Each structure stands twice: as C-alpha cells, then as structure tokens.
C-alpha cells in the first residue's frame, strides 16, 4: 500500500480521497484486472445475444433454413454459458474485493490509531472513529466493487455501439451521442449528493460520539441529575441528522429516477429509430429485433454507470474521512537514534520540569499537592510527554528529543481514565506477559486488590467484559494501580490513585506503597499527585504547587507547619484519623 501523504486541512479534498482509492486498487492489481476482465466478458456476452438472435431470424427463420437456426441457437447457448460463468466469477471476485478492501482499510486505520496513541482523542472523537470503522470501511469496499462493474459496462456499451455501427451507421452514431448526453445529465446530481452525504456523515459521527459519552457517563448523569439535559441534546442532534438524511434522500431519489429514465429514453429512441428504418426498408426484421435487444440491454450498463457513480461518490466521501485520519501526523517517529536512546544505561537519573520547577530525584517516593486540581493532571501529562508544552527533561535530556516509545518505556503515567480491554484479568493487569505469579500477587497486595481477585469465579483467568463495567469504581482504581506497579517503570506517575476508595482502604494502600517503594530496584521513583493526607504523610518528599509552580517542598509535617494554604488544602475531617 503506498503511503498517503500528510495533508493539511486544505488538502483534504476529493483528490486525496481518489488517491487513496487508487492506492487500494494498486494493492490489488491482479484482483482488479481479473474483476475487470470477468465483468467485461459477462456484460459483453449479454450484449452480443441480441445480435445472435437477429442473425438467427434473418439467416434461419426468414429463409426457412433450419441449419442456420441450429447454428445460431448454439451460438446463443454458448454466449449464455459464457455469461453465466463469467458472472459467477465476477460476483465471487466482488465479495473478495469488498472483504479485502475493508480489511486493508481497517488495518491501516488501526495501525495509525496505535501510532497516534494518547494524542488521538484530542484530534478525533470517538463517534468519528466508530463511523470510520463501520460505515466508511463498507462504503470503500462497495466503491471498489463498482470499479470492475463500470469497466464491464463500458466494454459492453462499446461492443453494442460497434455492433450497431456495423449494421446501421445512423443508429450507431445515435447511440454514441445519446448515451453520453443522457448519462451526463444524470451525473449533474452527483456533486450535491456528495456534499450532502459529507454533511450527513459528519452529523452521524457527532451523534455516535454523543451516544458513547452518554453510555459511559450514565452513572454520573444519574447521580447529578443530568439525564434530561443530555437526552435533550441527543434528540436535537438526532433531529439534525434526520433532516440531513432527508436532504440526502431527496437527491438519491432524483438519481434513482434518472436511473430509470435514462435507460428508458435510450430504449425508446433507439427502438423508434430502428422501426422507422425498417419501414423505409433499410433494416430487416432480424435487425430490428437485434436493435430492440440492444436498446433493452443498454438499460443494464447505463443503470450500472449511474448506480456506480453513486457508490463511488459514497466511497470518495468515506475515503476523504479515512485520509483525514491518516493525515494526522503522529509525534512518535522512529529514527535510528531510537535504539541508541533505549539502550542508554538507566542509572540514577532525575526527571525535571523547568516550567513548574518540579524535580523528581531517583529512588524516591514523592507526592505532589496542587492547589488547583487541573494543574495536577496537566503537570503529570507534561512530565510523561502526553503534552508538548513546557520542556521537561530526563537526566538533562529534553523529552521532546527522545522518541515517544523510549519515553513510554521509562516514564509511566497512571490516570483514573485509563481503560481496560476485553481479555482476562491477568492479561489486563500484566499485558506484557512477563510478570510471574509472585510479582502479580505482590502488586495486588500493595493495591489491596486481592479481595477482588478472590471474589472472581476463575480468579485472574476471569474475562473482563464491557471494559470492566462489572467492577465498581474503587475496584477498577485498585486494578489500575496494580497494572501500573507491575509495569515497573523508572518513573511511575499516579494521579489521585485512591480517590475512589474508602478511607480505610486508602490508608492501607498508602502504607503499602511506602513499603513497596523501599523494596523497588535502585533508581525507581514513584510520584503521586494527590491532596490526600494519608498519602502525603507517607511520602518521603512533598512538593506544593500553586499556579503551576512549585512554591514549597519538604515533608508533609514541615509543609503543614510552614504553609497555611497547604494545611487548608489537605485538611479532611475524620479521614486523617484513620490508622492512628
């Protein structure tokens, strides 16, 4: 598959979509040639049957020659057999092409999404991805099927025109003029159809994204009483989508009418002209019958042309959306320096952020308390290079100069929004597959998650369904913490890892994390972004952040004494008494 070039918003037009379609065709050259050949034979043999019938009438029936009748009847039978065989081959090819094209598109989209990683949600919403993975893939596959059918239709129209010109030059010229003109008039509907289908797809993706948001946030919506508001927004988006669908349907209805009208007009014009020539003794009865057969047959390729134009329009709309996704430039670009950077010795290194003044030393259990909650998420994402703002550095080397794969292997960010996929619990908490039973058990104990596994019917081999919806919020949080600990990165950044559990469990997790850090290999650091006093008092060092800058650092007790704002931030009634 040739690579789709990176495109700016101004470059995402029908030309980029056409290049993508051509790239798919180029990937399946043999299949495309075979499809065009079988389609051409299928349609051409059908076009020649009326000519054979006419010859049988003129040379056999009109002259009372049974030998000619048999001869031409055998020719008609042979054409019918060829048509049946080539038709079966073409439709079989169509199914294969549809499936392969869809798989190729899905593979490209999936690989690119994987390369985009965490930057994808900020550039492409879930609804658009769902639509791209379903309806767009199908539309592209159908469009490629149409390419072979159009080639066959063109071959058939050419054969009919040659046959007509051979018998009657005026009728042949009439077909040469009438077919392009009437087909061109029908194609005038394609541009508005493409524009309205594009608008419809945009609204469809937006509605799908709204549905995903509602499904994922249903518990929260019920808790805060926001069901009616979101339901009203969903109904409004659905109404806009319905109006857009009606606009598409109007143009499609006109196009469908033209599919019936154009072949009908061609049949009427050709048959009427042939009848006049027969009355003028310029055509025989057999030729009139042949011309009627030609005219009737032309309805099929002309219908294919107009229907194919519609399907190709849909495919171009879908391909434009696929190329828009593929044109998003991933930040992770593999370079020869990747292996060098990955192989550098990992000793006692610092992770520092000059924008905030935060410096994470090696081999430390550190906590960061932010006066503004959004600062914690922003600072953690910046330190893990999920944001390109600022200039964080790993042992003095800017993270922006390192490949993302290297940063991900050395700095782990654990968020409460991290998801689980379909698989066993063991596969989800230890996706690398390198963790042994003892390591998994130890991580579960640190996260106080052993009771979760014990309650499952098959333990760690129980399959997670619905992205873990069968677990409570606190259980999911403890499983996420287990997964982060098993990753064993140089720097493990955790954002509010215990805010969904009860105070007693939080106290136990805080103690376990402190003991766990003492047993970690030298050079490993854990940074917890939290305002929980239970975690803060267990940390070896606490950094206090105001307005995005570190304004104080020390132990939890030292900051309580010296910083009234810090003391007010972390004060929580009753919770601080747990475990005393």
Secondary structure, 3 states (H helix, E strand, C coil): CCCCCCCCHHHCCHHHHHHHHHHHHHHCHHHHHHHHHHHHHHHHHHHHHHHHHHHHHHHHHCCCCHHHHHHHHHHHHHHHHHHHHHHHHHHHHHHHHHHHHHHHHHHHHHHHHHHHHHHHHHCCCHHHHHHHHHHHHHHHHHHHHHHHHHHHHHHHHHHHHHHHHHHCHHHHHHHHHHHHHHHHHHHCHHHHHHHHHHHHHHHHHHHHHHHHHHHHCHHHHHHHCCHHHHHHHHHHHHHHHHHHHHHHHHHHHHHHHHHHHHHHHHHHHHHHHHHHHHHCCCCCHHHHHHHHHHHHHHHHHHHHHHHHHHHHHHHHHHHHHHHHHHCCCCCCCCCCHHHHHHCCCCCCCCEEECCCCEEECCCCEEEEEECCHHHHHHHHHHHCCCCCCCCEEECCEEHHHCCHHHHHHHEEEECCCCCCCCEEHHHHHCCCCCCCHHHHHHHHHHCCCHHHHHCCCCHHHCEECHHHCCCCHHHHHHHHHHHHHHHCCCEEEEECCCCCCCHHHHHHHHHHHHHHHHHCCCCCEEEEECCCHHHHCCCCEEEEEECCEEEEEECHHHHHHHCHHHHHHHCCCCHHHCCC
